[in-house]
Amino acid sequence: MEFLVTTGHPELVAAIASEIAASGPIPFVRFMELALYHPRFGYYMRPPESGAERIGWDGDFYTSSDVHPILGQALARQAAQIDALLGHPDPLTVVEMGPGKGLLAQHFLSACQLGSNSLGRRLRYVLIERSPAMRAFQQQQLKPWFGHTGRVTWLEDVNCLAPGSVTGLILSNELPDAFPVHRIQRVGDETREVFVDVRDGRFVECLRPLSNRTIEAYFRRLKLELPDGYRTEVNLLAPVWMKQVAESLGRGVVITIDYGHSAQDLYGPDRSKGTFLCYYSQMASEDPYVRVGHQDMTAHVDFTTLATVGEECGLSVTGFTNQMSFLMGLGVEEMIEQLEPESPEFRAALHLLKPEGMGRTFKVLVQHKGIEQPTLDGLMFKPFFGSALSLHAAA
């Protein structure tokens, strides 16, 4: 399969081509890593061009927090319930990973500030952000909280958290979907991997033996056999990340919000071409070799593997639901009733609940550690069977 490099960040394209020239074709996962996270030229790592917006209604893609503050407000309600289950620790630590523009943190902190309990005083909010450009943006959003010593802090990596140091909540909204993925294709009775080469000024794809044998172990764990011609993605960084999260949490809850599926659905027959997509100016594309460094790249999340790895590392599954059900359990209807019907804010809030859109596409995995099986309002409504994430369901 060939793609013409028509546009892209010139220095980034040159850097990728130079690496291929020096070492030969690179696995697609490396191409995606460079496109998104090259230290100087990567999509997420450098500041947006003047006047441009990367995330938001006028950007390449938007998140739930760009749509309406209700997600942050609902998560603050859920955090208050978790705080009570933990015995109102001082401090209660909330860690947000991949915080984007900082809007979720802003909405969450504002909601906690309005509460009548002591949570706002005891709360410590930690943002995990590797991109200097994004960190600078977040700091602008969260300036009002800088006056409180230690209230809001930044770390570059979840590994910067000491093992077992977090008592509270670790959350992410659309993080694992942006991890670089291996792209693989079944050819007869063999699994081959997509590599990227340069020929005649073009990035071209070629199928080669697997660069990482963990890929085979990944599917063995899921008890899955892919048919001939099946093409999909494997996110090997997500299980590593989940293990790091589990090690960081001493007592509390992990909430992972993203678009994805159980392994049984993700690797089912109706997704035989995979879920990889690029986003530029709200338009989706399957071509990663145009606008290199100027477009986002994502793939849907395998929640079965996240849940299974979490269990192995001490995180018990509290529940699995979708965004619509999660928000309804936390009183979103009551929040919406306070908005003027047919106002832009009202329509935006409903956008988060649409069954054919963000309401069901986005899933919420909740896990806990160091506490008895909690009953959480966000899991009041469960659209999935309790075994949806088990390996037996994927068999």
SULFENSUL-V904796 format. One record per residue. N is the residue number from 1. RES is the residue in three letters. OMEGA is omega in radians with two decimals (999 if undefined). BURIAL is 1 if it has 16 or more other C-alpha atoms within 10 Angstrom, else 0. D_CENTER is the distance of its C-alpha to the mean C-alpha in whole Angstrom. Layout:
BEGIN
<<N	RES	OMEGA	BURIAL	D_CENTER> <N	RES	OMEGA	BURIAL	D_CENTER>>
END
This chain:
BEGIN
<<1	MET	-3.09	0	29> <2	GLU	3.11	0	29> <3	PHE	3.12	0	28> <4	LEU	3.06	0	29> <5	VAL	-3.10	1	28> <6	THR	-3.13	0	29> <7	THR	3.11	0	27> <8	GLY	3.07	1	24> <9	HIS	-2.96	1	24> <10	PRO	-3.12	0	28> <11	GLU	3.13	0	27> <12	LEU	3.11	1	24> <13	VAL	3.14	1	26> <14	ALA	-3.13	0	29> <15	ALA	3.13	1	27> <16	ILE	-3.14	1	25> <17	ALA	3.14	1	28> <18	SER	3.12	0	30> <19	GLU	3.12	0	28> <20	ILE	3.13	1	29> <21	ALA	-3.08	0	32> <22	ALA	-2.99	0	32> <23	SER	-3.08	0	31> <24	GLY	-3.10	0	31> <25	PRO	-3.11	1	28> <26	ILE	3.06	1	25> <27	PRO	-3.13	1	22> <28	PHE	-3.12	1	19> <29	VAL	3.11	1	17> <30	ARG	3.08	1	19> <31	PHE	-3.12	1	19> <32	MET	3.09	1	16> <33	GLU	3.14	1	15> <34	LEU	-3.11	1	18> <35	ALA	-3.08	1	17> <36	LEU	-2.92	1	14> <37	TYR	3.01	1	15> <38	HIS	-3.00	1	19> <39	PRO	-3.10	0	20> <40	ARG	-2.95	0	22> <41	PHE	-3.08	1	21> <42	GLY	-3.08	1	18> <43	TYR	-3.10	1	16> <44	TYR	-2.95	1	14> <45	MET	-3.11	1	17> <46	ARG	3.10	1	20> <47	PRO	3.06	1	21> <48	PRO	3.07	0	21> <49	GLU	-3.08	0	24> <50	SER	3.11	0	26> <51	GLY	-3.11	0	26> <52	ALA	3.09	0	23> <53	GLU	-3.07	0	19> <54	ARG	-3.10	1	16> <55	ILE	3.12	1	14> <56	GLY	-3.09	1	16> <57	TRP	-3.13	0	19> <58	ASP	-3.10	0	20> <59	GLY	-3.12	0	18> <60	ASP	3.12	1	16> <61	PHE	3.07	1	13> <62	TYR	3.11	1	13> <63	THR	3.13	1	10> <64	SER	-3.12	1	12> <65	SER	3.05	1	13> <66	ASP	-3.07	1	15> <67	VAL	-3.07	1	17> <68	HIS	3.13	1	18> <69	PRO	-3.00	1	18> <70	ILE	3.14	1	19> <71	LEU	3.11	1	15> <72	GLY	3.12	1	16> <73	GLN	3.12	1	19> <74	ALA	3.12	1	18> <75	LEU	3.07	1	16> <76	ALA	3.06	1	19> <77	ARG	3.13	1	21> <78	GLN	3.12	1	19> <79	ALA	3.11	1	19> <80	ALA	3.11	1	23> <81	GLN	3.09	1	24> <82	ILE	3.10	1	22> <83	ASP	3.13	1	24> <84	ALA	3.12	0	27> <85	LEU	-3.13	1	26> <86	LEU	3.13	1	26> <87	GLY	3.11	0	29> <88	HIS	-3.12	1	28> <89	PRO	3.09	0	28> <90	ASP	0.11	0	28> <91	PRO	2.84	1	26> <92	LEU	-3.09	1	23> <93	THR	3.01	1	20> <94	VAL	3.12	1	17> <95	VAL	3.05	1	14> <96	GLU	-3.12	1	11> <97	MET	-3.11	1	9> <98	GLY	-2.96	1	7> <99	PRO	3.04	1	10> <100	GLY	-3.13	1	10> <101	LYS	-3.12	1	14> <102	GLY	-3.10	1	14> <103	LEU	3.13	1	15> <104	LEU	3.09	1	13> <105	ALA	3.13	1	15> <106	GLN	-3.12	1	18> <107	HIS	3.14	1	18> <108	PHE	-3.11	1	18> <109	LEU	3.10	1	20> <110	SER	3.14	1	23> <111	ALA	3.13	1	23> <112	CYS	-3.14	1	23> <113	GLN	-3.12	1	26> <114	LEU	-3.08	0	28> <115	GLY	-3.10	0	28> <116	SER	-3.13	0	31> <117	ASN	-3.06	0	30> <118	SER	-3.06	0	30> <119	LEU	-3.13	1	26> <120	GLY	3.14	1	26> <121	ARG	-3.05	0	29> <122	ARG	-3.01	0	27> <123	LEU	2.96	1	23> <124	ARG	-3.04	1	22> <125	TYR	-3.12	1	18> <126	VAL	3.11	1	17> <127	LEU	3.09	1	14> <128	ILE	-3.06	1	13> <129	GLU	-3.13	1	13> <130	ARG	-3.06	1	14> <131	SER	3.08	1	15> <132	PRO	-3.13	0	19> <133	ALA	3.14	0	18> <134	MET	3.12	1	15> <135	ARG	3.12	1	17> <136	ALA	3.11	0	20> <137	PHE	-3.13	0	19> <138	GLN	-3.12	1	17> <139	GLN	3.05	1	21> <140	GLN	-3.12	0	22> <141	GLN	-2.97	0	20> <142	LEU	3.13	1	21> <143	LYS	-3.11	0	25> <144	PRO	-3.09	0	26> <145	TRP	-3.12	1	25> <146	PHE	-3.12	0	26> <147	GLY	-3.13	0	30> <148	HIS	-3.07	0	29> <149	THR	3.08	0	29> <150	GLY	-3.09	0	26> <151	ARG	-3.14	1	24> <152	VAL	3.14	1	21> <153	THR	-3.13	0	20> <154	TRP	2.98	1	18> <155	LEU	-3.09	1	17> <156	GLU	-3.02	1	16> <157	ASP	3.13	0	15> <158	VAL	3.09	1	14> <159	ASN	3.10	0	17> <160	CYS	3.07	0	19> <161	LEU	3.12	1	19> <162	ALA	3.13	0	22> <163	PRO	3.10	0	22> <164	GLY	-3.00	0	22> <165	SER	-3.04	0	22> <166	VAL	2.94	1	20> <167	THR	-3.09	1	22> <168	GLY	-3.00	1	20> <169	LEU	2.98	1	16> <170	ILE	-3.06	1	13> <171	LEU	3.04	1	10> <172	SER	3.09	1	6> <173	ASN	-3.12	1	5> <174	GLU	3.06	1	3> <175	LEU	-3.06	1	2> <176	PRO	-3.14	1	4> <177	ASP	-3.12	1	5> <178	ALA	3.05	1	6> <179	PHE	3.07	1	8> <180	PRO	-3.06	1	11> <181	VAL	2.92	1	13> <182	HIS	3.04	1	16> <183	ARG	-3.05	1	18> <184	ILE	3.12	1	21> <185	GLN	3.11	1	24> <186	ARG	3.12	1	27> <187	VAL	-3.06	1	30> <188	GLY	3.13	0	33> <189	ASP	3.12	0	32> <190	GLU	3.02	0	30> <191	THR	3.13	1	27> <192	ARG	-3.11	1	26> <193	GLU	3.09	1	24> <194	VAL	3.01	1	23> <195	PHE	-3.14	1	24> <196	VAL	3.12	1	25> <197	ASP	3.05	1	28> <198	VAL	3.08	1	30> <199	ARG	3.12	0	34> <200	ASP	3.09	0	36> <201	GLY	-3.14	0	33> <202	ARG	2.89	1	31> <203	PHE	3.11	1	27> <204	VAL	3.12	1	28> <205	GLU	3.01	1	26> <206	CYS	3.14	1	28> <207	LEU	-3.12	1	28> <208	ARG	3.03	1	28> <209	PRO	-3.07	0	28> <210	LEU	3.10	1	25> <211	SER	-3.06	0	24> <212	ASN	-3.10	0	23> <213	ARG	3.07	0	25> <214	THR	3.12	0	22> <215	ILE	3.10	1	20> <216	GLU	3.12	0	24> <217	ALA	3.13	0	23> <218	TYR	-3.12	1	20> <219	PHE	3.05	0	21> <220	ARG	3.12	0	24> <221	ARG	-3.11	0	22> <222	LEU	-3.12	1	21> <223	LYS	-3.09	0	25> <224	LEU	2.99	1	24> <225	GLU	-3.13	0	26> <226	LEU	-3.14	1	25> <227	PRO	3.12	1	28> <228	ASP	3.12	0	30> <229	GLY	-3.10	0	28> <230	TYR	-3.12	1	25> <231	ARG	-3.08	1	22> <232	THR	-3.12	1	18> <233	GLU	3.04	1	15> <234	VAL	-3.12	1	15> <235	ASN	-3.13	1	12> <236	LEU	3.13	1	14> <237	LEU	-3.10	0	12> <238	ALA	3.09	1	9> <239	PRO	3.10	1	13> <240	VAL	3.12	0	14> <241	TRP	-3.13	1	11> <242	MET	3.09	1	11> <243	LYS	3.11	1	15> <244	GLN	3.11	1	15> <245	VAL	-3.13	1	13> <246	ALA	-3.13	1	16> <247	GLU	-3.11	1	19> <248	SER	-3.06	1	18> <249	LEU	3.03	1	18> <250	GLY	3.09	1	22> <251	ARG	3.08	1	22> <252	GLY	-2.96	1	20> <253	VAL	3.02	1	17> <254	VAL	3.09	1	13> <255	ILE	3.14	1	11> <256	THR	-3.13	1	7> <257	ILE	-3.14	1	7> <258	ASP	3.03	1	5> <259	TYR	-3.06	1	8> <260	GLY	-2.97	1	10> <261	HIS	2.87	1	13> <262	SER	3.14	1	15> <263	ALA	-3.13	1	16> <264	GLN	3.13	1	20> <265	ASP	-3.08	1	18> <266	LEU	-3.11	1	16> <267	TYR	3.11	1	19> <268	GLY	-3.07	0	21> <269	PRO	-3.12	0	24> <270	ASP	3.08	0	23> <271	ARG	-3.04	0	20> <272	SER	3.07	1	22> <273	LYS	3.13	0	21> <274	GLY	-3.09	1	17> <275	THR	-3.07	1	14> <276	PHE	3.10	1	14> <277	LEU	3.01	1	14> <278	CYS	3.13	1	15> <279	TYR	3.08	1	15> <280	TYR	3.12	1	18> <281	SER	3.10	1	20> <282	GLN	3.13	1	18> <283	MET	3.14	0	19> <284	ALA	3.13	0	18> <285	SER	3.08	0	19> <286	GLU	-3.04	0	19> <287	ASP	-3.13	1	21> <288	PRO	-2.99	1	19> <289	TYR	2.93	1	23> <290	VAL	3.13	1	23> <291	ARG	-3.10	1	22> <292	VAL	-3.08	1	21> <293	GLY	3.12	1	19> <294	HIS	-3.13	1	19> <295	GLN	3.10	1	17> <296	ASP	3.07	1	13> <297	MET	-3.10	1	12> <298	THR	2.99	1	9> <299	ALA	-3.07	1	10> <300	HIS	-3.01	1	9> <301	VAL	3.05	1	8> <302	ASP	-3.08	1	11> <303	PHE	3.09	1	11> <304	THR	3.14	1	15> <305	THR	3.10	1	14> <306	LEU	-3.13	1	12> <307	ALA	-3.09	1	14> <308	THR	3.10	1	17> <309	VAL	3.09	1	16> <310	GLY	3.13	1	16> <311	GLU	-3.13	1	19> <312	GLU	-3.09	0	21> <313	CYS	3.04	1	20> <314	GLY	3.10	1	21> <315	LEU	3.09	1	18> <316	SER	3.09	1	20> <317	VAL	3.07	1	18> <318	THR	3.13	1	19> <319	GLY	-3.11	1	18> <320	PHE	-3.08	1	15> <321	THR	3.05	1	16> <322	ASN	-3.02	1	14> <323	GLN	3.13	1	14> <324	MET	-3.12	1	17> <325	SER	3.13	1	19> <326	PHE	-3.11	1	17> <327	LEU	3.12	1	18> <328	MET	3.12	1	21> <329	GLY	-3.12	1	22> <330	LEU	2.99	1	21> <331	GLY	-3.10	1	24> <332	VAL	3.14	1	22> <333	GLU	3.10	0	26> <334	GLU	3.11	0	28> <335	MET	-3.11	0	25> <336	ILE	3.14	1	26> <337	GLU	-3.14	0	30> <338	GLN	3.13	0	30> <339	LEU	3.11	0	29> <340	GLU	-3.14	0	32> <341	PRO	3.13	0	32> <342	GLU	3.06	0	31> <343	SER	3.09	0	30> <344	PRO	3.13	0	27> <345	GLU	3.13	1	25> <346	PHE	-3.12	1	26> <347	ARG	3.13	1	25> <348	ALA	3.13	1	21> <349	ALA	3.12	1	21> <350	LEU	-3.14	1	22> <351	HIS	-3.14	1	19> <352	LEU	-3.04	1	17> <353	LEU	-3.03	1	19> <354	LYS	-3.13	0	20> <355	PRO	-3.10	0	20> <356	GLU	-3.11	0	20> <357	GLY	-3.03	0	17> <358	MET	-3.07	1	14> <359	GLY	-3.11	1	16> <360	ARG	3.13	1	16> <361	THR	-3.13	1	13> <362	PHE	3.13	1	10> <363	LYS	-3.13	1	11> <364	VAL	3.06	1	11> <365	LEU	3.13	1	11> <366	VAL	3.13	1	14> <367	GLN	-3.14	1	16> <368	HIS	-3.12	1	18> <369	LYS	3.05	1	21> <370	GLY	3.10	0	24> <371	ILE	3.06	0	25> <372	GLU	3.12	0	27> <373	GLN	-3.07	0	25> <374	PRO	2.99	1	24> <375	THR	-3.04	0	24> <376	LEU	-3.11	1	22> <377	ASP	-3.13	1	22> <378	GLY	3.14	1	19> <379	LEU	-3.14	1	20> <380	MET	-3.14	1	23> <381	PHE	-3.10	1	22> <382	LYS	-3.11	0	21> <383	PRO	-3.08	0	21> <384	PHE	3.02	0	21> <385	PHE	-3.12	0	23> <386	GLY	-3.11	0	23> <387	SER	-3.02	0	23> <388	ALA	-3.08	1	20> <389	LEU	-3.11	1	18> <390	SER	3.11	1	21> <391	LEU	3.11	1	22> <392	HIS	3.12	0	25> <393	ALA	-3.13	1	23> <394	ALA	-3.07	1	22> <395	ALA	999	0	25>>
END
